[in-house]
Amino acid sequence: MPRINLASPTPWIQSTIRAFSPSRTGSIARKTLLPTTAYLNPNTHRSFATTPSLHKKAGKANMSHARTDSAPPVTEASANTPTDQAYDLSPLESNILKAMEKLTHDLSQLRSGGRFNPDVVEGLKVQIGKGEGKETARVKELAQVVPKGRVLNVIVGEKEHIKPISSAIAASPYNLAPQSPHPDSPLSIPVPIPPPTGESRKAALEAAHKAGEVATTAVQDARAAHHKKLRKFQVDKSVRPDDLQKATKKMEEAVKRGVSEVKRIVDGARRVLEQ
């Protein structure tokens, strides 16, 4: 390969050197890096305009609820209208439920075949104290009733309660005869349980029937209270006649369900007692 003499370059080499000289390359670089579009004058830029939000002026009705953060005024919940009260069966249903609970409790005091239920002894009232300081308490508050075979052991907490508790048990309508405590158990009152008889079964059935009648009367009393309210709306003409008619129909349906439930509970208890 022939050697190139740089001391006396040829015209081709000279043109090449001038093309890549520092002054030439700087000019090329500047032309390459400059943007093709003209710069915008910062002074000609326009900023976005903002408009403050408009707030509604609080009037007299909203003056007490007006707030600086433009939140809507707080309004109180409106009370139930007479029409709403006419359709509201919650008081009626609550009274019917109370009658059911009492009926269930009364029937739970009866046992199959007229057998004695120890729970009735715990519910007897006892007079304790003397003179003006006399008080009334339940047996379950003063003693513990423990059934054992055909005997109820009434274990008292204090010796002075033996006599009033024994008197309360003897005076009950359950034909019970409490005995004196045994020397080995001075705080325990033995109460023999009478065997079930035909009379006790009959008494249990009569008690179940009476409990059913009491529950049915309570349901009818609840109906009378609700009907009285509807009658008041009718006299005041605060509820439309068609709404009153619909509310009365709903009331009768609720009462009918309550009476049917009372009958179902009593019939079930009677079947158990007759076994």
Buried (B, 14 or more C-beta within 10 A) or exposed (E): EEEEEEEEEEEEEEEEEEEEEEEEEEEEEEEEEEEEEEEEEEEEEEEEEEEEEEEEEEEEEBEEEBEEEEEEBEEEEEEEEBBEBBBBBEEBBEBBEBBBEBBEEBBEBBBBBBBBBBBBBBEBEBEBEEEEEEEEBBBEEBBEBEBEEEEBBBEBEEEEBBEBBBEBBEEBEBEBEBEEBEEEEEBBBBBEBBEBEEEBBEBBBEBBEEBBEBBBEBBBEBBEEBBEBBEBBBEEEBBEEEBBEEBBEBBEEBBEEBBEBBEEBBEEBBEBBEE
